[in-house]
Amino acid sequence: MTKSLADLGLTAGTWAIDPVHSTVAFAVRHLMVSKVRGRFTDFSGALEIAEDGTATAHAEIRVDSVTTDNPQRDAHLRTADFFSAEQFPLATFTATGFRPQGDDFEVDGEFSLRGVTKPVTLKVEFLGVNPGMGNGPVAGFEAQTVVSRRDFGLDIDMPLPDGGAVIGDKITLTLEIEAGLQA
């Protein structure tokens, strides 16, 4: 039997992302043999659950908060070659639909980066609800999707002499989210 979000213990209200206990990360192939991993340190968002159990969600990521633990690479990622952070400071996600899959679910939505909006589907593992530590209940989620960087205008090509490229096209986005029910 398919469950609704309310059946999972996500009561009606606003569940806001706790950025201190959450991570927004990415991974992309480098030199065709390894992966470069990075994360964003400035993001926000919320899951709104109505009394009837329907849900909406929205999130924003400040792309200039990117870190790969390499300052030179991070500075390059902020330029027009990649995120064009000065012109397009935010990446956004707005949910358009939720599909429960047992105790987990898929979230369809519109992801915008560099002024380009494309549909994406997040595969979300629901980690449960906990009473929290005196500030109300918290819920945990892990979500993942794969996008093509070229679809969002990140089309810098740095081909390798023997084939392949310095940077792969597919970017895996991984979200580890703790959200608290707002009073």
Secondary structure, DSSP 8 states (H G I E B T S, - for coil): ----TGGGT--SEEEEE-GGG-EEEEEEEETTTEEEEEEES-EEEEEEE-TTS-EEEEEEEEGGGEE-S-HHHHHHHTSTTTT-TTT--EEEEEEEEEEEETTEEEEEEEEEETTEEEEEEEEEEEEEEE--SSS--EEEEEEEEEEEGGGGT-----B-TTSSBSEEEEEEEEEEEEEEE--
